[in-house]
């Protein structure tokens, strides 16, 4: 049950669990699917200094990955103080039954799994080729029509883009995000990489038997900088402030560098501040530059005419055998 009571009409009556399905029904009538962001990689109990709320008191050695040499301490693959032991049989059962509840009773359409690679770690913490909980979710009849989307990495360096276990799992394509953002920011030497991303990322997915439809193409999410901020401001790490809007972005540099991944630093290319598309060379022209480049590389233009791909584009994306599917995925995710 959601803990954010401000979304509930009658929270004082404990109406959350009755209101949520009606909320979802309204979204469905508007043609909007409900994807639930789930966090099975850690809990709010934190490390050995954190509170005992539930699992620590009930089944600490089952629920969490503990340091083998001193089991009062917690393995921190999540970056949040503890790591849920997802492939222990008891925890495995708990996770699957949670998902079944949300599909059957709350009528959600799918799930996004935060730090989903932790679902592939065995009881010893090592990645498994065929993690039971991942395959149980994939093959579960109650979840057959549910969309399952993995953030295919974790905070301990496991990075599974292109080879996350299972075949119907979609993955957040972090390389699509990073390549497109760098391209829009104006970084050089990215034409071939961008062509591969738009063409379905065959260099990532083909060798493992996956398809372009396994890729969730996105450019921004709940952490890191927005695409506008990426090209409008520059972080001065020495002073901890933003160029572009003095006084509005005075923050500690350490806090800023924890917001998303460090390599996605913003860069205003010498012209700072809110977008001014009329100003030639302003970074706000970056998204327009990306659109123009896509048109030149084979995407349909607004008049319905199509510019033929260059030979370099053909080499980059032709091996997928499914360039149109990759392009469709790109366009849908960007809408």
C-alpha positions as CSV (number, residue, x, y, z in Angstrom):
1,X,0.0,0.0,0.0
2,X,1.4,3.4,-0.9
3,X,2.7,5.4,2.1
4,X,2.3,8.8,0.4
5,X,-1.0,9.9,2.0
6,X,-1.2,13.1,0.1
7,X,-2.4,11.2,-2.9
8,X,-5.3,9.7,-0.9
9,X,-8.7,11.5,-0.7
10,X,-9.5,10.1,2.7
11,X,-6.2,9.1,4.4
12,X,-7.7,9.5,7.8
13,X,-10.1,6.7,7.0
14,X,-7.3,4.4,5.8
15,X,-8.9,4.4,2.3
16,X,-5.6,4.0,0.4
17,X,-6.1,0.4,-0.5
18,X,-9.7,1.1,-1.8
19,X,-8.8,4.3,-3.7
20,X,-5.7,3.0,-5.5
21,X,-7.6,0.6,-7.8
22,X,-10.1,3.4,-8.7
23,X,-7.2,5.7,-9.4
24,X,-5.7,3.1,-11.7
25,X,-9.0,2.6,-13.4
26,X,-9.3,6.3,-14.2
27,X,-5.8,6.3,-15.7
28,X,-6.7,3.3,-17.8
29,X,-9.8,5.0,-19.1
30,X,-7.5,7.9,-20.2
31,X,-5.3,5.4,-22.0
32,X,-2.5,5.6,-19.4
33,X,-0.8,2.5,-18.1
34,X,0.2,2.2,-14.5
35,X,3.9,1.1,-14.0
36,X,4.9,0.7,-10.3
37,X,8.4,1.6,-9.4
38,X,9.5,-1.2,-7.0
39,X,12.5,-1.3,-4.7
40,X,13.3,-4.9,-3.7
41,X,17.1,-4.2,-3.5
42,X,17.2,-2.6,0.0
43,X,15.0,-1.6,2.9
44,X,14.8,1.5,5.1
45,X,16.4,-0.5,8.0
46,X,19.8,0.5,6.7
47,X,23.1,-0.9,7.9
48,X,24.1,-2.1,11.4
49,X,23.4,1.4,12.8
50,X,19.9,1.6,11.3
51,X,16.6,0.9,13.0
52,X,15.0,-2.5,13.4
53,X,11.6,-2.1,11.7
54,X,10.6,-5.6,10.4
55,X,13.1,-7.9,8.7
56,X,15.9,-7.3,11.1
57,X,13.8,-8.6,13.9
58,X,12.0,-11.3,11.9
59,X,14.7,-13.0,9.8
60,X,17.8,-10.9,9.5
61,X,20.1,-13.6,8.3
62,X,17.5,-14.7,5.6
63,X,16.4,-11.2,4.4
64,X,19.8,-9.6,4.0
65,X,23.3,-10.2,2.5
66,X,25.6,-10.1,5.6
67,X,29.4,-9.8,5.7
68,X,30.6,-13.5,5.9
69,X,33.4,-12.8,8.3
70,X,31.3,-10.7,10.8
71,X,27.6,-11.2,10.3
72,X,26.6,-8.1,12.4
73,X,27.5,-6.1,9.3
74,X,25.6,-5.8,6.0
75,X,26.9,-6.1,2.4
76,X,26.0,-2.9,0.6
77,X,25.5,-3.7,-3.1
78,X,22.6,-1.2,-3.2
79,X,24.5,1.8,-1.9
80,X,21.8,2.3,0.7
81,X,23.2,0.5,3.7
82,X,21.9,-3.1,3.1
83,X,21.0,-5.5,0.3
84,X,18.0,-7.7,0.2
85,X,18.9,-11.4,-0.3
86,X,16.4,-11.8,-3.2
87,X,17.2,-15.4,-4.2
88,X,16.8,-16.9,-0.8
89,X,13.7,-19.2,-1.2
90,X,11.7,-17.3,1.5
91,X,12.6,-13.8,0.1
92,X,12.0,-15.1,-3.4
93,X,8.5,-16.2,-2.5
94,X,7.8,-12.9,-0.7
95,X,8.8,-10.8,-3.8
96,X,6.7,-12.8,-6.3
97,X,3.7,-12.7,-4.0
98,X,4.0,-8.9,-3.7
99,X,4.0,-8.6,-7.4
100,X,1.0,-10.9,-7.8
101,X,-0.9,-8.8,-5.2
102,X,-0.3,-5.5,-7.1
103,X,-1.4,-7.1,-10.4
104,X,-4.4,-9.0,-9.1
105,X,-5.7,-6.6,-6.5
106,X,-4.4,-3.2,-7.5
107,X,-4.5,-3.7,-11.2
108,X,-1.2,-2.3,-12.1
109,X,0.2,-2.9,-15.6
110,X,3.8,-3.6,-14.8
111,X,6.8,-2.9,-12.7
112,X,10.1,-1.1,-12.9
113,X,12.8,-2.7,-10.7
114,X,15.1,-0.3,-9.0
115,X,18.7,-1.6,-9.2
116,X,17.3,-4.7,-10.7
117,X,20.7,-6.4,-11.0
118,X,20.5,-7.2,-7.3
119,X,17.7,-9.6,-8.3
120,X,20.3,-11.6,-10.1
121,X,22.7,-12.0,-7.1
122,X,22.8,-15.4,-5.4
123,X,22.8,-16.0,-1.7
124,X,26.6,-15.6,-1.8
125,X,26.3,-12.2,-3.5
126,X,27.7,-13.4,-6.8
127,X,25.7,-12.8,-10.0
128,X,23.8,-15.9,-11.2
129,X,23.4,-17.0,-14.8
130,X,19.8,-18.1,-14.1
131,X,18.6,-16.4,-10.9
132,X,15.4,-18.1,-9.6
133,X,13.5,-14.9,-8.7
134,X,14.1,-13.3,-12.1
135,X,12.9,-16.5,-14.0
136,X,9.9,-16.9,-11.6
137,X,8.8,-13.4,-12.5
138,X,9.3,-14.1,-16.2
139,X,7.3,-17.4,-16.2
140,X,4.6,-16.6,-13.6
141,X,1.2,-17.0,-15.2
142,X,-0.3,-14.2,-13.0
143,X,2.4,-11.8,-14.3
144,X,2.2,-12.9,-17.9
145,X,0.7,-9.7,-19.2
146,X,2.6,-7.4,-16.8
147,X,5.5,-5.3,-18.2
148,X,8.7,-6.0,-16.3
149,X,11.5,-3.4,-16.6
150,X,14.9,-3.8,-15.0
151,X,17.3,-1.0,-14.1
152,X,20.1,-3.5,-15.1
153,X,22.8,-2.3,-12.7
154,X,23.5,-1.9,-9.0
155,X,25.8,0.3,-6.8
156,X,28.5,-2.3,-6.5
157,X,29.5,-2.3,-10.2
158,X,27.3,-5.0,-11.6
159,X,26.2,-3.7,-15.1
160,X,23.9,-6.0,-17.1
161,X,22.8,-3.8,-20.0
162,X,22.3,-6.2,-22.9
163,X,22.4,-9.4,-20.9
164,X,20.0,-9.1,-18.0
165,X,18.6,-12.7,-17.4
166,X,15.4,-13.6,-19.1
167,X,14.0,-12.8,-22.5
168,X,10.8,-10.7,-21.9
169,X,12.5,-8.3,-19.5
170,X,13.0,-4.8,-20.8
171,X,16.0,-2.9,-19.6
172,X,16.7,0.7,-19.0
173,X,19.2,1.4,-21.8
174,X,21.7,3.5,-19.8
175,X,24.0,3.7,-22.8
176,X,21.2,5.2,-24.9
177,X,20.7,7.8,-22.2
178,X,24.4,8.7,-21.9
179,X,25.2,8.7,-25.7
180,X,22.1,10.9,-26.5
181,X,22.7,13.3,-23.7
182,X,26.4,13.7,-24.6
183,X,25.4,14.2,-28.2
184,X,22.8,16.9,-27.3
185,X,25.3,18.5,-25.0
186,X,27.6,18.9,-28.0
187,X,30.3,16.4,-27.2
188,X,32.3,15.3,-30.3
189,X,32.8,11.9,-31.9
190,X,29.4,10.4,-31.2
191,X,27.7,10.1,-34.6
192,X,28.4,6.3,-34.9
193,X,27.3,5.6,-31.3
194,X,24.1,7.7,-31.7
195,X,23.3,5.9,-35.0
196,X,23.6,2.5,-33.2
197,X,21.4,3.7,-30.3
198,X,18.7,4.9,-32.7
199,X,18.9,1.7,-34.8
200,X,18.1,-0.6,-31.9
201,X,21.5,-0.9,-30.1
202,X,22.4,-4.2,-31.9
203,X,25.9,-3.8,-30.5
204,X,24.4,-4.3,-27.0
205,X,21.6,-6.7,-27.5
206,X,22.1,-8.9,-30.6
207,X,24.9,-11.2,-29.2
208,X,22.7,-12.3,-26.2
209,X,19.6,-13.1,-28.4
210,X,17.7,-10.0,-27.3
211,X,15.9,-7.6,-29.6
212,X,15.4,-3.8,-29.8
213,X,12.1,-4.2,-27.9
214,X,14.2,-5.2,-24.9
215,X,15.5,-1.7,-24.7
216,X,13.8,1.1,-22.9
217,X,15.2,4.2,-24.5
218,X,15.2,7.3,-22.3
219,X,17.2,10.5,-21.8
220,X,16.2,11.6,-18.3
221,X,14.7,10.1,-15.2
222,X,14.1,10.7,-11.5
223,X,17.8,11.3,-10.7
224,X,20.5,13.3,-12.5
225,X,20.0,16.5,-14.5
226,X,17.1,17.3,-16.8
227,X,18.0,17.7,-20.5
228,X,17.4,21.4,-20.2
229,X,19.8,21.8,-17.2
230,X,22.4,19.6,-19.0
231,X,22.9,22.3,-21.6
232,X,22.0,25.4,-19.7
233,X,24.2,25.4,-16.6
234,X,27.6,24.3,-15.5
235,X,28.6,23.1,-12.0
236,X,31.5,24.9,-10.5
237,X,32.7,22.1,-8.2
238,X,35.2,24.4,-6.4
239,X,32.5,26.8,-5.2
240,X,29.4,24.5,-5.3
241,X,27.3,26.9,-7.3
242,X,25.7,26.9,-10.7
243,X,26.6,29.4,-13.5
244,X,23.6,30.7,-15.3
245,X,21.3,31.6,-12.4
246,X,23.4,33.0,-9.6
247,X,21.8,32.7,-6.2
248,X,19.2,30.1,-7.2
249,X,21.5,27.1,-7.3
250,X,23.8,27.5,-4.3
251,X,24.4,24.0,-3.1
252,X,27.1,21.9,-1.6
253,X,29.2,20.2,-4.3
254,X,29.2,16.9,-2.5
255,X,25.4,16.8,-2.6
256,X,25.2,17.7,-6.2
257,X,27.6,14.9,-7.3
258,X,25.4,12.4,-5.5
259,X,22.4,13.4,-7.8
260,X,22.8,10.9,-10.6
261,X,26.1,9.7,-12.1
262,X,29.1,11.9,-12.1
263,X,29.9,11.7,-15.8
264,X,26.7,13.4,-16.7
265,X,27.9,16.8,-15.7
266,X,26.1,19.8,-17.3
267,X,27.9,22.1,-19.7
268,X,26.5,25.3,-21.0
269,X,29.3,25.8,-23.7
270,X,29.8,29.4,-22.7
271,X,26.2,30.6,-22.9
272,X,24.5,30.1,-19.5
273,X,21.0,30.5,-18.3
274,X,17.4,29.6,-19.2
275,X,16.9,28.6,-22.9
276,X,16.7,31.2,-25.6
277,X,16.1,29.3,-28.8
278,X,16.4,32.6,-30.8
279,X,20.0,33.0,-29.8
280,X,22.2,31.4,-32.3
281,X,24.6,28.8,-30.7
282,X,22.6,28.7,-27.4
283,X,22.6,25.2,-25.9
284,X,18.8,25.1,-26.3
285,X,19.5,24.4,-29.9
286,X,20.9,21.0,-28.8
287,X,17.5,19.2,-28.9
288,X,16.8,20.8,-32.3
289,X,20.3,19.8,-33.5
290,X,19.5,16.2,-32.4
291,X,16.2,16.3,-34.3
292,X,17.9,17.6,-37.5
293,X,20.5,15.0,-37.2
294,X,17.9,12.2,-36.9
295,X,16.2,13.5,-40.0
296,X,19.5,13.4,-42.0
297,X,20.1,9.8,-40.8
298,X,16.9,8.3,-42.1
299,X,14.0,9.3,-39.8
300,X,10.9,10.7,-41.4
301,X,10.6,14.4,-41.5
302,X,7.3,16.2,-40.6
303,X,6.3,16.4,-44.3
304,X,6.4,12.7,-44.7
305,X,9.6,12.7,-46.8
306,X,12.5,10.5,-45.7
307,X,16.1,11.2,-46.1
308,X,18.1,8.1,-47.0
309,X,20.6,6.8,-44.4
310,X,24.2,7.3,-45.2
311,X,26.5,4.3,-45.8
312,X,27.9,4.7,-42.3
313,X,24.4,4.5,-40.8
314,X,23.6,1.4,-42.8
315,X,26.7,-0.4,-41.4
316,X,25.9,0.7,-37.9
317,X,22.3,-0.5,-37.8
318,X,21.8,-2.9,-40.7
319,X,23.0,-5.9,-38.7
320,X,20.0,-5.8,-36.4
321,X,17.6,-6.8,-39.1
322,X,15.1,-4.7,-37.2
323,X,16.0,-1.1,-37.7
324,X,12.4,-0.1,-37.9
325,X,11.6,-1.6,-34.6
326,X,14.5,0.2,-32.9
327,X,13.5,3.5,-34.4
328,X,9.9,3.0,-33.2
329,X,11.1,2.3,-29.7
330,X,13.2,5.5,-29.8
331,X,10.3,7.6,-31.0
332,X,7.8,6.2,-28.5
333,X,10.1,6.6,-25.5
334,X,10.8,10.2,-26.5
335,X,7.2,11.2,-26.9
